[in-house]
Amino acid sequence: MKLTVTKKALRDLKGLPKDVAKDFLDRMEAIAADPFATNANVERMKGMEDAWRLRKGDWRALYVVDRKAQTVSLERVKHRREVYR
């Protein structure tokens, strides 16, 4: 599948420390290659279809898998106290 990054997620990534942002992008590329494989620190979001979250320390990345369009869309990357609002 193809990885897409929303404008909000790009803005979020620019505000992160560079090593954290790079790690999230690397992990998301790996997830996009096989989104339904077992990945460490990845869980499905409750109440949302095909929405997932990736955890790294205090940071969370929210992404959506679109099976029809064959894309994984990175929606947000924020601190855990802010991301679910």
The first five atom37 places (N, CA, C, CB, O) and aatype in JSON, in Angstrom:
{
  "aatype": [12, 11, 10, 16, 19, 16, 11, 11, 0, 10, 1, 3, 10, 11, 7, 10, 14, 11, 3, 19, 0, 11, 3, 13, 10, 3, 1, 12, 6, 0, 9, 0, 0, 3, 14, 13, 0, 16, 2, 0, 2, 19, 6, 1, 12, 11, 7, 12, 6, 3, 0, 17, 1, 10, 1, 11, 7, 3, 17, 1, 0, 10, 18, 19, 19, 3, 1, 11, 0, 5, 16, 19, 15, 10, 6, 1, 19, 11, 8, 1, 1, 6, 19, 18, 1],
  "atom_mask": [
    [1, 1, 1, 1, 1],
    [1, 1, 1, 1, 1],
    [1, 1, 1, 1, 1],
    [1, 1, 1, 1, 1],
    [1, 1, 1, 1, 1],
    [1, 1, 1, 1, 1],
    [1, 1, 1, 1, 1],
    [1, 1, 1, 1, 1],
    [1, 1, 1, 1, 1],
    [1, 1, 1, 1, 1],
    [1, 1, 1, 1, 1],
    [1, 1, 1, 1, 1],
    [1, 1, 1, 1, 1],
    [1, 1, 1, 1, 1],
    [1, 1, 1, 0, 1],
    [1, 1, 1, 1, 1],
    [1, 1, 1, 1, 1],
    [1, 1, 1, 1, 1],
    [1, 1, 1, 1, 1],
    [1, 1, 1, 1, 1],
    [1, 1, 1, 1, 1],
    [1, 1, 1, 1, 1],
    [1, 1, 1, 1, 1],
    [1, 1, 1, 1, 1],
    [1, 1, 1, 1, 1],
    [1, 1, 1, 1, 1],
    [1, 1, 1, 1, 1],
    [1, 1, 1, 1, 1],
    [1, 1, 1, 1, 1],
    [1, 1, 1, 1, 1],
    [1, 1, 1, 1, 1],
    [1, 1, 1, 1, 1],
    [1, 1, 1, 1, 1],
    [1, 1, 1, 1, 1],
    [1, 1, 1, 1, 1],
    [1, 1, 1, 1, 1],
    [1, 1, 1, 1, 1],
    [1, 1, 1, 1, 1],
    [1, 1, 1, 1, 1],
    [1, 1, 1, 1, 1],
    [1, 1, 1, 1, 1],
    [1, 1, 1, 1, 1],
    [1, 1, 1, 1, 1],
    [1, 1, 1, 1, 1],
    [1, 1, 1, 1, 1],
    [1, 1, 1, 1, 1],
    [1, 1, 1, 0, 1],
    [1, 1, 1, 1, 1],
    [1, 1, 1, 1, 1],
    [1, 1, 1, 1, 1],
    [1, 1, 1, 1, 1],
    [1, 1, 1, 1, 1],
    [1, 1, 1, 1, 1],
    [1, 1, 1, 1, 1],
    [1, 1, 1, 1, 1],
    [1, 1, 1, 1, 1],
    [1, 1, 1, 0, 1],
    [1, 1, 1, 1, 1],
    [1, 1, 1, 1, 1],
    [1, 1, 1, 1, 1],
    [1, 1, 1, 1, 1],
    [1, 1, 1, 1, 1],
    [1, 1, 1, 1, 1],
    [1, 1, 1, 1, 1],
    [1, 1, 1, 1, 1],
    [1, 1, 1, 1, 1],
    [1, 1, 1, 1, 1],
    [1, 1, 1, 1, 1],
    [1, 1, 1, 1, 1],
    [1, 1, 1, 1, 1],
    [1, 1, 1, 1, 1],
    [1, 1, 1, 1, 1],
    [1, 1, 1, 1, 1],
    [1, 1, 1, 1, 1],
    [1, 1, 1, 1, 1],
    [1, 1, 1, 1, 1],
    [1, 1, 1, 1, 1],
    [1, 1, 1, 1, 1],
    [1, 1, 1, 1, 1],
    [1, 1, 1, 1, 1],
    [1, 1, 1, 1, 1],
    [1, 1, 1, 1, 1],
    [1, 1, 1, 1, 1],
    [1, 1, 1, 1, 1],
    [1, 1, 1, 1, 1]
  ],
  "atom_positions": [
    [[0.83, -1.18, 0.0], [0.0, 0.0, 0.0], [0.88, 1.25, 0.0], [-0.95, 0.0, 1.21], [2.06, 1.21, 0.35]],
    [[0.28, 2.34, -0.39], [1.0, 3.6, -0.47], [0.75, 4.41, 0.81], [0.55, 4.41, -1.73], [-0.36, 4.44, 1.33]],
    [[1.8, 5.06, 1.32], [1.68, 5.91, 2.49], [1.41, 7.35, 2.05], [2.96, 5.84, 3.35], [2.14, 7.9, 1.24]],
    [[0.35, 7.94, 2.6], [0.07, 9.36, 2.38], [0.11, 10.07, 3.73], [-1.33, 9.56, 1.67], [-0.22, 9.48, 4.77]],
    [[0.51, 11.32, 3.71], [0.61, 12.11, 4.94], [-0.24, 13.36, 4.77], [2.11, 12.49, 5.27], [-0.06, 14.11, 3.81]],
    [[-1.17, 13.59, 5.69], [-2.03, 14.76, 5.6], [-1.26, 16.03, 5.97], [-3.26, 14.6, 6.52], [-0.17, 15.96, 6.53]],
    [[-1.84, 17.17, 5.63], [-1.21, 18.46, 5.95], [-1.06, 18.63, 7.46], [-2.04, 19.62, 5.36], [-0.04, 19.14, 7.93]],
    [[-2.07, 18.21, 8.21], [-1.99, 18.31, 9.67], [-0.85, 17.45, 10.21], [-3.32, 17.88, 10.31], [-0.13, 17.88, 11.11]],
    [[-0.71, 16.25, 9.66], [0.36, 15.36, 10.13], [1.73, 15.94, 9.77], [0.19, 13.96, 9.52], [2.67, 15.82, 10.56]],
    [[1.86, 16.55, 8.6], [3.13, 17.19, 8.23], [3.49, 18.31, 9.2], [3.05, 17.75, 6.8], [4.64, 18.44, 9.62]],
    [[2.5, 19.1, 9.55], [2.7, 20.18, 10.51], [3.09, 19.61, 11.88], [1.42, 21.05, 10.63], [3.97, 20.14, 12.55]],
    [[2.43, 18.52, 12.28], [2.75, 17.87, 13.55], [4.19, 17.35, 13.55], [1.77, 16.71, 13.82], [4.92, 17.51, 14.52]],
    [[4.59, 16.72, 12.44], [5.94, 16.15, 12.35], [7.01, 17.23, 12.42], [6.08, 15.35, 11.06], [8.08, 17.01, 12.99]],
    [[6.73, 18.38, 11.84], [7.71, 19.48, 11.87], [7.94, 19.99, 13.29], [7.26, 20.63, 10.98], [9.01, 20.52, 13.59]],
    [[6.94, 19.83, 14.16], [7.06, 20.29, 15.54], [7.72, 19.3, 16.47], [0.0, 0.0, 0.0], [8.0, 19.62, 17.62]],
    [[7.97, 18.09, 15.98], [8.59, 17.06, 16.81], [10.11, 17.14, 16.74], [8.12, 15.67, 16.38], [10.66, 17.72, 15.8]],
    [[10.8, 16.55, 17.73], [12.25, 16.4, 17.58], [12.56, 15.59, 16.33], [12.87, 15.71, 18.84], [11.81, 14.66, 16.0]],
    [[13.62, 15.92, 15.62], [13.92, 15.31, 14.33], [14.05, 13.79, 14.4], [15.19, 15.89, 13.77], [13.6, 13.09, 13.49]],
    [[14.67, 13.27, 15.46], [14.83, 11.82, 15.55], [13.49, 11.12, 15.74], [15.77, 11.46, 16.7], [13.29, 10.03, 15.21]],
    [[12.57, 11.72, 16.48], [11.24, 11.14, 16.69], [10.44, 11.18, 15.38], [10.47, 11.9, 17.82], [9.8, 10.2, 15.01]],
    [[10.49, 12.31, 14.68], [9.77, 12.44, 13.42], [10.28, 11.43, 12.39], [9.91, 13.87, 12.87], [9.48, 10.8, 11.69]],
    [[11.59, 11.27, 12.29], [12.17, 10.31, 11.35], [11.76, 8.89, 11.7], [13.7, 10.43, 11.32], [11.44, 8.09, 10.83]],
    [[11.77, 8.58, 12.99], [11.38, 7.24, 13.43], [9.92, 6.95, 13.08], [11.61, 7.08, 14.94], [9.6, 5.86, 12.63]],
    [[9.03, 7.94, 13.29], [7.63, 7.74, 12.94], [7.47, 7.51, 11.44], [6.79, 8.95, 13.38], [6.71, 6.63, 11.04]],
    [[8.15, 8.27, 10.62], [8.04, 8.09, 9.17], [8.58, 6.73, 8.74], [8.78, 9.21, 8.43], [8.0, 6.07, 7.87]],
    [[9.7, 6.31, 9.33], [10.25, 4.99, 9.01], [9.29, 3.88, 9.41], [11.6, 4.79, 9.71], [9.07, 2.93, 8.65]],
    [[8.71, 4.0, 10.6], [7.77, 2.97, 11.08], [6.51, 2.95, 10.22], [7.4, 3.23, 12.55], [5.97, 1.88, 9.93]],
    [[6.04, 4.14, 9.8], [4.84, 4.2, 8.97], [5.09, 3.61, 7.59], [4.36, 5.64, 8.84], [4.2, 2.99, 7.02]],
    [[6.28, 3.79, 7.04], [6.63, 3.16, 5.76], [6.57, 1.63, 5.89], [8.04, 3.6, 5.28], [6.06, 0.95, 5.01]],
    [[7.09, 1.11, 6.99], [7.06, -0.33, 7.23], [5.64, -0.83, 7.4], [7.9, -0.69, 8.46], [5.28, -1.9, 6.91]],
    [[4.82, -0.05, 8.1], [3.42, -0.43, 8.29], [2.67, -0.39, 6.97], [2.73, 0.49, 9.33], [1.86, -1.27, 6.69]],
    [[2.93, 0.62, 6.15], [2.26, 0.73, 4.85], [2.6, -0.44, 3.94], [2.64, 2.05, 4.17], [1.78, -0.83, 3.11]],
    [[3.79, -1.0, 4.08], [4.17, -2.15, 3.26], [3.28, -3.35, 3.57], [5.64, -2.51, 3.49], [2.97, -4.13, 2.66]],
    [[2.87, -3.52, 4.83], [1.98, -4.62, 5.22], [1.18, -4.16, 6.44], [2.8, -5.93, 5.54], [1.54, -4.48, 7.57]],
    [[0.07, -3.42, 6.22], [-0.64, -2.8, 7.33], [-1.35, -3.76, 8.28], [-1.63, -1.86, 6.79], [-1.69, -3.37, 9.39]],
    [[-1.57, -4.99, 7.86], [-2.31, -5.91, 8.71], [-1.42, -6.96, 9.36], [-3.38, -6.59, 7.91], [-1.91, -7.89, 9.99]],
    [[-0.11, -6.81, 9.21], [0.83, -7.68, 9.92], [0.89, -7.23, 11.38], [2.25, -7.64, 9.25], [0.49, -6.12, 11.72]],
    [[1.38, -8.11, 12.21], [1.54, -7.77, 13.62], [2.71, -6.81, 13.77], [1.75, -9.04, 14.48], [3.84, -7.14, 13.42]],
    [[2.43, -5.62, 14.3], [3.45, -4.6, 14.51], [3.48, -4.24, 15.98], [3.19, -3.35, 13.64], [2.44, -4.15, 16.63]],
    [[4.67, -4.02, 16.51], [4.81, -3.64, 17.9], [4.24, -2.24, 18.12], [6.28, -3.7, 18.34], [4.42, -1.35, 17.28]],
    [[3.56, -2.06, 19.23], [3.01, -0.76, 19.65], [1.96, -0.21, 18.71], [4.12, 0.23, 19.77], [1.79, 1.01, 18.62]],
    [[1.24, -1.08, 18.02], [0.14, -0.67, 17.14], [-1.14, -1.31, 17.65], [0.42, -1.07, 15.65], [-1.18, -2.51, 17.92]],
    [[-2.18, -0.49, 17.78], [-3.49, -1.0, 18.2], [-4.58, -0.34, 17.37], [-3.72, -0.76, 19.7], [-4.44, 0.79, 16.92]],
    [[-5.66, -1.08, 17.19], [-6.82, -0.54, 16.48], [-7.56, 0.42, 17.4], [-7.77, -1.69, 16.0], [-7.68, 0.17, 18.6]],
    [[-8.05, 1.51, 16.84], [-8.8, 2.5, 17.62], [-10.22, 1.97, 17.83], [-8.82, 3.89, 16.9], [-10.85, 1.47, 16.9]],
    [[-10.7, 2.09, 19.02], [-12.05, 1.62, 19.33], [-13.09, 2.58, 18.77], [-12.24, 1.47, 20.86], [-12.94, 3.8, 18.86]],
    [[-14.14, 2.02, 18.18], [-15.22, 2.84, 17.66], [-14.97, 3.45, 16.29], [0.0, 0.0, 0.0], [-15.81, 4.18, 15.78]],
    [[-13.81, 3.16, 15.7], [-13.49, 3.71, 14.38], [-13.03, 2.56, 13.48], [-12.38, 4.83, 14.49], [-12.14, 1.79, 13.84]],
    [[-13.63, 2.45, 12.33], [-13.28, 1.37, 11.43], [-12.0, 1.7, 10.66], [-14.43, 1.1, 10.45], [-11.87, 2.79, 10.1]],
    [[-11.08, 0.78, 10.65], [-9.8, 0.91, 9.95], [-8.95, 2.08, 10.43], [-10.04, 1.04, 8.48], [-8.12, 2.59, 9.68]],
    [[-9.14, 2.51, 11.68], [-8.3, 3.55, 12.27], [-7.38, 2.89, 13.3], [-9.17, 4.69, 12.95], [-7.81, 2.04, 14.07]],
    [[-6.12, 3.28, 13.29], [-5.11, 2.66, 14.13], [-4.26, 3.72, 14.8], [-4.22, 1.71, 13.31], [-4.25, 4.88, 14.39]],
    [[-3.54, 3.31, 15.84], [-2.6, 4.22, 16.48], [-1.27, 3.51, 16.68], [-3.15, 4.73, 17.82], [-1.21, 2.32, 16.99]],
    [[-0.21, 4.29, 16.49], [1.16, 3.83, 16.68], [1.73, 4.59, 17.87], [2.04, 4.04, 15.39], [1.65, 5.82, 17.91]],
    [[2.29, 3.88, 18.82], [2.82, 4.49, 20.04], [4.34, 4.47, 20.03], [2.29, 3.79, 21.28], [4.95, 3.45, 19.7]],
    [[4.94, 5.6, 20.39], [6.39, 5.68, 20.59], [6.61, 6.61, 21.76], [7.14, 6.19, 19.3], [6.52, 7.83, 21.63]],
    [[6.91, 6.03, 22.92], [7.1, 6.83, 24.13], [5.83, 7.59, 24.46], [0.0, 0.0, 0.0], [4.76, 6.99, 24.59]],
    [[5.94, 8.9, 24.61], [4.78, 9.74, 24.91], [4.09, 10.25, 23.65], [5.19, 10.9, 25.77], [3.14, 11.03, 23.75]],
    [[4.53, 9.84, 22.49], [3.98, 10.32, 21.22], [3.07, 9.27, 20.6], [5.1, 10.69, 20.25], [3.29, 8.07, 20.76]],
    [[2.05, 9.74, 19.89], [1.11, 8.85, 19.21], [0.92, 9.32, 17.77], [-0.25, 8.8, 19.94], [0.86, 10.52, 17.5]],
    [[0.84, 8.35, 16.88], [0.51, 8.63, 15.48], [-0.8, 7.93, 15.17], [1.66, 8.15, 14.5], [-0.96, 6.74, 15.44]],
    [[-1.74, 8.66, 14.62], [-3.03, 8.1, 14.23], [-3.06, 7.96, 12.72], [-4.21, 8.98, 14.75], [-2.72, 8.9, 11.99]],
    [[-3.46, 6.79, 12.25], [-3.52, 6.58, 10.8], [-4.73, 5.75, 10.43], [-2.25, 5.91, 10.3], [-5.29, 5.04, 11.25]],
    [[-5.13, 5.86, 9.15], [-6.29, 5.18, 8.62], [-5.86, 4.34, 7.43], [-7.4, 6.19, 8.22], [-5.1, 4.79, 6.58]],
    [[-6.36, 3.11, 7.39], [-6.08, 2.2, 6.27], [-7.31, 2.21, 5.36], [-5.75, 0.75, 6.78], [-8.41, 1.86, 5.79]],
    [[-7.12, 2.6, 4.11], [-8.19, 2.6, 3.11], [-7.96, 1.43, 2.18], [-8.25, 3.97, 2.32], [-7.08, 1.46, 1.32]],
    [[-8.74, 0.4, 2.36], [-8.55, -0.84, 1.59], [-8.87, -0.64, 0.11], [-9.42, -1.96, 2.15], [-8.19, -1.21, -0.75]],
    [[-9.88, 0.15, -0.2], [-10.26, 0.36, -1.61], [-9.19, 1.14, -2.37], [-11.6, 1.1, -1.69], [-8.82, 0.78, -3.48]],
    [[-8.7, 2.22, -1.76], [-7.7, 3.06, -2.43], [-6.28, 2.51, -2.25], [-7.77, 4.48, -1.89], [-5.34, 3.04, -2.84]],
    [[-6.15, 1.46, -1.45], [-4.84, 0.85, -1.18], [-3.85, 1.87, -0.62], [-4.27, 0.23, -2.46], [-2.7, 1.95, -1.06]],
    [[-4.31, 2.67, 0.38], [-3.45, 3.67, 1.0], [-3.5, 3.56, 2.51], [-3.85, 5.08, 0.56], [-4.48, 3.1, 3.09]],
    [[-2.42, 3.99, 3.13], [-2.35, 4.18, 4.57], [-2.12, 5.67, 4.76], [-1.2, 3.29, 5.25], [-1.1, 6.21, 4.32]],
    [[-3.06, 6.34, 5.41], [-3.01, 7.79, 5.55], [-2.65, 8.17, 6.99], [-4.36, 8.42, 5.16], [-3.4, 7.9, 7.92]],
    [[-1.5, 8.8, 7.14], [-1.07, 9.3, 8.44], [-1.83, 10.59, 8.72], [0.49, 9.53, 8.48], [-1.67, 11.57, 8.0]],
    [[-2.67, 10.58, 9.77], [-3.56, 11.7, 10.04], [-2.99, 12.7, 11.04], [-4.87, 11.18, 10.55], [-3.02, 13.9, 10.79]],
    [[-2.48, 12.23, 12.16], [-1.96, 13.11, 13.21], [-0.78, 12.45, 13.91], [-3.07, 13.46, 14.24], [-0.69, 11.23, 13.98]],
    [[0.12, 13.28, 14.43], [1.22, 12.83, 15.28], [1.34, 13.87, 16.4], [2.59, 12.67, 14.47], [1.76, 15.0, 16.16]],
    [[0.95, 13.48, 17.61], [0.94, 14.43, 18.71], [1.31, 13.72, 20.02], [-0.45, 15.09, 18.84], [1.44, 12.5, 20.07]],
    [[1.49, 14.53, 21.05], [1.73, 14.01, 22.38], [0.48, 13.29, 22.86], [2.13, 15.15, 23.36], [-0.63, 13.63, 22.47]],
    [[0.66, 12.3, 23.7], [-0.48, 11.48, 24.11], [-1.56, 12.27, 24.83], [-0.01, 10.37, 25.0], [-2.72, 11.86, 24.8]],
    [[-1.22, 13.36, 25.47], [-2.25, 14.15, 26.18], [-3.09, 14.99, 25.23], [-1.59, 15.05, 27.22], [-4.14, 15.5, 25.62]],
    [[-2.65, 15.15, 23.98], [-3.35, 16.0, 23.04], [-4.0, 15.24, 21.86], [-2.4, 17.03, 22.5], [-4.96, 15.73, 21.27]],
    [[-3.48, 14.09, 21.54], [-3.83, 13.45, 20.26], [-5.28, 12.98, 20.19], [-2.94, 12.28, 20.03], [-5.85, 12.97, 19.1]],
    [[-5.89, 12.6, 21.29], [-7.24, 12.03, 21.23], [-8.33, 13.07, 21.34], [-7.41, 11.02, 22.32], [-9.5, 12.7, 21.37]],
    [[-7.99, 14.33, 21.42], [-9.01, 15.4, 21.53], [-9.66, 15.69, 20.2], [-8.41, 16.68, 22.07], [-10.53, 16.55, 20.12]]
  ]
}
